[in-house]
């Protein structure tokens, strides 16, 4: 695929079109594998624990740096 530069769909050659279809098929295969793994993992968790909780966390509050604390000897913030 790297041999073919990006171009509009109507300007693709037959070889380029075949390469695009092959890459698309591979992407679909990877997508289906990932989805299958996610479904199997979720099903295993449900069967083992019978209960799954979803927590709505505030990411903004978790990513803030803590307030600097003063160093009593040098009277500067560390």
Kinemage of the C-alpha trace (Angstrom):
@kinemage 1
@onewidth
@group {chain A} dominant
@subgroup {mainchain}
@vectorlist {calphas} color= white
{ca unk a 1} P 0.000 0.000 0.000
{ca unk a 2} L 2.894 2.352 0.670
{ca unk a 3} L 3.805 2.252 -3.017
{ca unk a 4} L 0.521 3.952 -3.897
{ca unk a 5} L 0.111 7.586 -2.880
{ca unk a 6} L -3.227 8.733 -1.514
{ca unk a 7} L -5.578 9.848 -4.248
{ca unk a 8} L -9.258 10.276 -4.949
{ca unk a 9} L -11.317 7.129 -5.341
{ca unk a 10} L -12.127 7.878 -8.998
{ca unk a 11} L -8.411 8.281 -9.875
{ca unk a 12} L -7.276 4.932 -8.433
{ca unk a 13} L -5.732 2.362 -10.720
{ca unk a 14} L -6.944 -1.248 -10.634
{ca unk a 15} L -3.851 -2.337 -8.655
{ca unk a 16} L -4.366 0.494 -6.198
{ca unk a 17} L -8.025 -0.446 -5.792
{ca unk a 18} L -7.061 -4.069 -5.056
{ca unk a 19} L -4.510 -2.915 -2.483
{ca unk a 20} L -7.082 -0.639 -0.820
{ca unk a 21} L -9.565 -3.521 -0.609
{ca unk a 22} L -6.916 -5.836 0.862
{ca unk a 23} L -5.943 -3.299 3.529
{ca unk a 24} L -9.610 -2.685 4.300
{ca unk a 25} L -10.186 -6.409 4.750
{ca unk a 26} L -7.227 -6.643 7.138
{ca unk a 27} L -8.496 -3.683 9.159
{ca unk a 28} L -11.908 -5.345 9.392
{ca unk a 29} L -10.315 -8.574 10.580
{ca unk a 30} L -8.421 -6.764 13.335
{ca unk a 31} L -11.583 -4.886 14.349
{ca unk a 32} L -13.600 -8.095 14.630
{ca unk a 33} L -10.859 -9.742 16.716
{ca unk a 34} L -10.757 -6.807 19.136
{ca unk a 35} L -14.543 -6.759 19.498
{ca unk a 36} L -14.606 -10.518 20.061
{ca unk a 37} L -11.967 -10.244 22.777
{ca unk a 38} L -13.867 -7.418 24.482
{ca unk a 39} L -17.118 -9.421 24.426
{ca unk a 40} L -15.453 -12.572 25.743
{ca unk a 41} L -13.696 -10.671 28.537
{ca unk a 42} L -16.910 -8.921 29.576
{ca unk a 43} L -18.811 -12.209 29.557
{ca unk a 44} L -16.133 -13.879 31.701
{ca unk a 45} L -16.329 -11.040 34.240
{ca unk a 46} L -20.113 -11.259 34.412
{ca unk a 47} L -20.076 -15.032 34.847
{ca unk a 48} L -17.416 -14.891 37.584
{ca unk a 49} L -18.723 -11.962 39.622
{ca unk a 50} L -22.440 -11.742 38.737
{ca unk a 51} L -22.222 -7.981 39.195
{ca unk a 52} L -20.408 -5.179 37.416
{ca unk a 53} L -20.550 -1.550 38.556
{ca unk a 54} L -19.931 1.402 36.282
{ca unk a 55} L -18.383 4.407 37.968
{ca unk a 56} L -18.642 7.862 36.439
{ca unk a 57} L -15.309 9.434 37.373
{ca unk a 58} L -14.413 13.084 36.945
{ca unk a 59} L -11.246 12.838 34.891
{ca unk a 60} L -10.649 16.578 35.136
{ca unk a 61} L -10.320 16.359 38.904
{ca unk a 62} L -7.979 13.381 38.701
{ca unk a 63} L -5.484 14.928 36.303
{ca unk a 64} L -4.713 18.096 38.247
{ca unk a 65} L -1.301 18.367 39.870
{ca unk a 66} L -1.369 18.646 43.665
{ca unk a 67} L -0.839 22.072 45.214
{ca unk a 68} L 2.821 22.719 46.031
{ca unk a 69} L 3.743 22.499 49.711
{ca unk a 70} L 6.165 24.968 51.280
{ca unk a 71} L 9.528 23.738 52.544
{ca unk a 72} L 9.893 25.095 56.093
{ca unk a 73} L 13.694 25.283 56.022
{ca unk a 74} L 14.132 27.246 52.799
{ca unk a 75} L 10.698 28.912 52.765
{ca unk a 76} L 10.282 27.951 49.109
{ca unk a 77} L 7.745 25.752 47.431
{ca unk a 78} L 9.026 22.315 46.552
